[in-house]
Amino acid sequence: MKKRDIIEFEIGTMEFGGATVSYYNDRKIKMKGGITGQKIKAAVKRTGRGKADVKMLELVEKSPLETEETCPHFDGCGGCTMLSVPYEKQLEIKEKQVLKLFEDAGISGFDFLGIQGSPDNKKYRNKMEYTFGDEMKGGPLTLGMHKTGRHIDIQTVDKCELVDADFNKILSETLEFFRKEELPYYRVNNHEGYLRNLVVRKGIHTGEIMVNVVTSSQVEYDMNRYAEMLKGLELNDKIVSILHTINDGLADAVNCDELRVLWGEECLHENILGLKFRISPFSFFQTNTKGAEMLYTIAREFVGDHSNKVVFDLYSGTGSIGQLMAEKAKEVYGIEIIEEAVVAANENAKLNGLDNCKFIAGDVKDTVKSLDVKPDLIIVDPPRPGIHKQAIRDICDFGAKEIVYISCNPKTLVDDLKDFMAQGYVPEKVKLMDMFPNTPHCESVVKLYKVVGMACQR
């Protein structure tokens, strides 16, 4: 086997995060994507001693696991790779994958409470970030998601199953509008063009919709014309915010150089477990609202009785978890690196009449050392890369009896848990929450307790 060879094989084991491991002529084959039992053709990207990395070219035969109907975009869009697999089977696969990560890391002795499925496994997303482009060079304008394995090609996904009908209608009407306006889309290869992204958010419980069109500053155009079109749409819920973001950054990401309010408010509102949240266009908020309620309920159960306790909410985002704890806690201190999220968290605390919350802007590994309050309980909910090793040592230095770790990436979770264990904290129980049905991801909640008499290692 050598680079660029085309091989055909049956996919073996699915690993957490979407990779698969198979064997071809006794050689270990690693590939991004795929479902156990699929027969595929793939191109060899690189080879090593007894192994190779490959890229899927063609699905020859579906897996016996694939018994569910899919949307029209499934074969091209990489958004929901497991849509063809029954949901109960998806949960079983994810549970086994995460447990294997714990096993491979040598972490055992905890009470495993299984995986909690999402209340909705379709139409659950409250936010979508679409990209303007074309599906083939010189083709008509498209608006949607990057095609699987393609950096530039964009596939329109106006019949997506992960969002409700309002998202799909806003997407299709936006595309039709800008096709008529004949405005150029932004090309990431030469950084020229105008239309970049469309971001749609919805408060699932409030029905409030935010539409944010993102462009460069390279064309002078009256975007109020677009706003008027949106205001005339017949939707199930109501648009309350129409925004225009100017982004001249070179990165293929939604950043803000200037924000213009075309109509309505600069935010939308959502309710979670009895609390109100003001969500700004760039605030982080869990993309599965009903799933988030279940996740936070699991976290609250793991925390247990926290009446009159001091709680640290680290990597606090817009303060959702901290505010839920504040209803009974003595004091809650949150730390978050994104300043806008901290502003939103403090505003949300005021909105909910919580005067025992304080959210601070800063990097956890630096800011946590400046707190002169001793916590009874620490909650950590870090981003995908996990927690900086120095931050783990500083967190453990507080000597809290319990730590609850909420993770969106079990791979970095198990690495962090080994560091926590080295500092004298032991996993007591673990429960998984599937926040992302039909994708390879899920959340994990772990409760750790401090072993009496074991000092932190510096």
N, C-alpha and C positions, 0 to 999 in steps of 0.2 A: 504494500500500500504506500502511495506517495501523494504529495500535494496535488490537488485538482482532480484526483481520481473520483469517479462516480461509483458509489456503492449502494447496494440495496440490502436492507436488514429490517428486523422486527425490533421495535423499541422495548427496552426492558424496564428498569426501575425509574420512577419519577421522584426526583429529589425536591426538597422544599425550595421554593422560589422560581420553579419552572424549568430547571435543567433536567435532563434525562441521562441515564447511564445504560449502555447496551454493550453487546459483544458481537464482534464480526471476525470470524476466523481466529478466535481466541484473543483478539485484541480489544481492549477496553475502549469504547466509543462514547465520548461526551458530546452533548448537543444542547443548544438552547431550545426549549419547547418540546412538544410531542406528548403523546399519551401512551401509556403501557398497552402493548398489543397492536399498535399501528404498524403497518408495513410501509416503509418510505424509501425514497431515493435521496441521497445526500452527497454533497461535494466535500472532499477532504480539505480542511483548511490548514492543518498542521499535524505532524506526527512526532511521536517520541518513542521511548522504549516501551513497547507493548501497549501503547495507547495512541489515540488520535482524537482531535477535535474536528467536528463536521458541521455543516450547515444544511438544513433541510431544503431540498429542491422541489420535491413532489410527494404528495400523499398517494400511495399506491392502493392501500386498503385500510379502511377504518378499523378502529379497535372494537372488540366485542363490548367494551365498556361504553361506547358511544351510542346510546339509544334515545337521546333526547333531540327534539327538533331545535334547530339553531336559527339565528337571524340571517338575512341575506348577505350580511357583511362578514360573516364568521370566517370564511376561508382567507380573506385578505387582511382584515383588521386584527391587530394583536391585542385588543383590549380585554377580551374575556376568553382565554384559551381553553377553559374547561366547560363551556356552555353546553357542549354535546354530551356531557356526563351527568347522570342523575344526581340531584343535589345531595341526597343521603350518602352516595358513594364519594362525592367530593369531600364531605366532612370526614369520612373514614380515611381517605387518602391523606388529608392534611394532619389528622391526629397521629397517624403512623409516622409521617415525615418528621413532625416536631419531636415525638418521643425518641426517634432515632438520633436526632441532634443531641438530646440530653444523654442518651446512652453512649454515643461516640465521645462526648465530652467527659464521661465518667461521673455524671451527676445522677445520684439516685437517693432513695430513702425518703422521698417526698410523697405526699398524698396527691395522686393525679385524679382530677375531677372531670376529665373528659373535655369534649368540645361542645360549645353552645352554638347552634345554628342561628343565622340571621332571621329576624322576623319576616323579612321579604328577601327572596333570592333573585328577584328581578325588579326593575324599576325602583331601585333603592338609592341611587346616587343623588345627592343634593348639589353636586357641582360637576361641571364638565368644562374642560379647556380644549377648544377646537383650534385647528390651524388652517389658515388659507394656503392654497397651493394648486397643484394640478396632479392628476393621476399618471399622466405620461407627458413627456416633453412636448410643448406646443398644444396640449389638450385644453379643454375648457376649464374655467375656474372651479375648484373644488373646495370644500370646507368640511373638515372632519379630523380623522386620526391618521397617523403615519401607518403605512402598510407594513405588514410583518416583514422584518429584515430589510426594510428600505429606509434610508435616511431622509430622502427628499419627497418621494411619492406620497400624496395625501388622498385618502379614500373618504368620500362623503358617506356619513353614517346616519342618515335621517330615519332609519328604522331600528335604531339601537334598542336592545332589550334591557339595558341597565338603567335607563332613564324613562321618565314618563312622557306622555304625548306632548306636553308643553315644550320640553327641551327639543324634541324632534321637529316640532312646528317652527320654533324660533330659528333653529338651524336651517331648515329648508327655505324659509321665507327670507332669511338673511342672505343665503347664497343666491337666490333668485334676484334679490334687490341689487346686489353688487355686481352680478353678471350684467345686468342692464346698465349699471353705471360705468362699466368698463374700466374700473380702476385696477392698477397692477398690484399683484400680490408681492410680498416681500420675499426676496430670494436670499437664503442664508449663505449661499456660496459666494455671491458678490456683494451682499449687503445693499441691494438696490430694490426699490419697490415700496409699496404703501401698506396694504392690508396684511396684518400679521396673525392676530388671534381673535377668537370670540370666546368669552368666558361667561357662562350662564350658571347662576346659583339660585337655589330655592329654599325657603323655609318650609320644610315638609309639614310642620304642624300649623304654621301661620298662613301658608299659601303665598307668601311674598316672593316675588321674582326679581332678581337683579340681572341686567344684561350689560356687559362691558365689552365694547369693541376696542381692540388694540391695534394701533397703526404706528408707522414711523411718522416723521415730520416732513417727508420728502414731497408730499403733494398737498396743495392747498385745496381743501374740500369742506363744504358745509355739512358736517355730520348730523345737523339737526334734521335733515331730510330723512336720514335713516331712523332717527328717533320718532318722527311722525309716522313712519310706516309701522314701527313696533307698537305704538300707542293704538293703532287701528286693528291689531290682531285680535281675533276671538280665541281666547285661551280658557282652560279650566280654572286657572288661578290668575292672579293679578300682578302685572309688572309695577313695581314701586320705585325702581331705580334704573335709569339708563345712563351709562357712563362712557366716556371716551378717554382711553389711556394712550398717551404718547410714549413710545418706547423706541429709542434710537440705540439701545445697547446691541452689541454684536452677538451676544449669546442667544441661542435658540430657546429662550425662556421668557415668561411674562414678567417684565420688570417695569417700573413706573418712573419716567422722567417728569411727567406732568399728568395730572388727573383733571378731567373736565366733566362736570355734572351737566348732562344734556337735559335731563328731566327727572323730577322726583327727588328722592333722598340719596345720600352718599352711602347708605347702608341698607340692610334688611334685618329683620328680627326673627328669632327662633325661640321656641320653648323646649327645654329639656328637663324632665323630671321636676316640673314645678318652678323652674328658674327661667328667667328671661335673658336672652343674649342678643346683643347688637353686633352684627357681623359686617365688618367693612370689606371692601373689595379684595384686600390682600391679607385678611386675617386667616390664620389656620383654623379650620373647624372640621371635625370628623365628617367624611363624605357620606357616611351611612348614618342618618339621624337616629332611626329606630335601633340600629345596631349599637350606636354610641350609648343609648340609654341602657341597653343590656350590659355593655362593657362597664359603664360606670356603676351599675348595680352590683356587678361581680366585684369590682374594686371596693365598693362600700362594704360588701359582705366580708371581704378579706380584712378590711380595716377593723371591723367590729365596733365595739363601743369606744368612741373617741370623745365622749363628753368631757368638756373642760381640759382637753389636751391641746398642746401646741403642735401644729402640723406644718411640715415643710412640703410644698408642692413644687418640685424641681422639673424644669422644662415645661413650664405651666401653660404655654400657649395663651389662649384667651381666657384662661382661668376656670374652665369648666369643672374640673375635678376639685380644685381648691374651694370653689364656691359651694359645691355639694357637701364638702367636709365642714365648711364654715357654719352650716346650720346647727351643728352641735359642738364643734370645736371651740376651745377658748380663743385661739388665735391661729390664723393661717398666713404663712409667708410663701409667696411664689416667686420663682426666678425664671426669666425667659430672655433669650438673647435678642429676639426681634422686638424693637421698641414699639412698633405699631400695635403688636399683640398685647404688650404690657399696658399701653394706654387703653385699649379695648377692655382688658381684664379689669382694670380699676373702674372704668365706666360701668361695666356690667355689674360689678359688686355694688356700686351705688344704685344702679337700676333695681337691684334685688334687695336693697335695704340692708346690706351686710357691711357693718362697720368694723368687723374683726378680721378683714382681709387686707393684705398689703402685697402688691405685686411689684417686683423690682426688675429693671432692665439690666442684663449683664450675662456673661458667660458663666455657667454653673461652676466650672473649675476655678474661676477667679472670684466670683461674687459670693459663693457660699461661705468662703473663709471670713468674709467681713461681717457676717451675721453674729451678733453677740447674744442671741437667744438660743436656749437649749431645747431641741425638739423632743417630743415624746414619740413621734411617729414621722417617718419620711416616706413620701410618695414620689417616685421617679417615672417619668414618661418621656424618654429621650427620642430623638429622631433615629432614622434607620441605622446610622453608623454606631449607635450605642453611646456609652458614657466614657469620657476620657479617663485614663487610669488614675491620674492625679485627682480628678473629681471623685472617683470612687473612694480613694483614701481619705479625702477631706470629708466626704459624706459619712464614712464610717467613724471618723474621729469624734463626731457628735455623740456617739454612743447610744443612739436611739434603740429602744428595745426591739422595734419592728420596722421593716422596710417593705413597702409594696411596690413592685416593679411592674409597670405596664409596658409591653414591648410590641412594636409593629414589625420587628425583625428577629425571629427566634435564633438566627445564626449569630448575630452579635449579642443577643441575650445570653446564650450559654457561655460565651467568652467572658462577659461581664460577671456572670454568676460565679465563675471560677475565681475571679478577683475578689468578689465579695466574700466568698468562702475562705479565702486566704486571710481576710480581715476579721474572721470570726462570725460571719453571718451564714446561716444554713437555710436552704429552701424547706419550707414547711408544707406548702401545697401549691399546685399549679392548675390553672384552668385556661382553656383556649376559647377565644371568641372569634367566630368567622365574620369579620366586618366586610369582607370582600368576596362575596359569592361569585363563582364562575371564573375566578382568577386564582393564581397559585399562592395567594397571601392570606394570612390571618393574624390576629393579635393574640398575645399571651399575657396572663396575669400571674405573678408569682409573689407569694408572701414569704419573707425571710425573717428569721428571729435571731437575736444575738445570743451566742453561746456564753453562758455565765462564766466569768473568770478568764476568758480568752481575750488578750489585748490585741489592738490593731497593730499591724506590721507597717513600719515606715521604711 
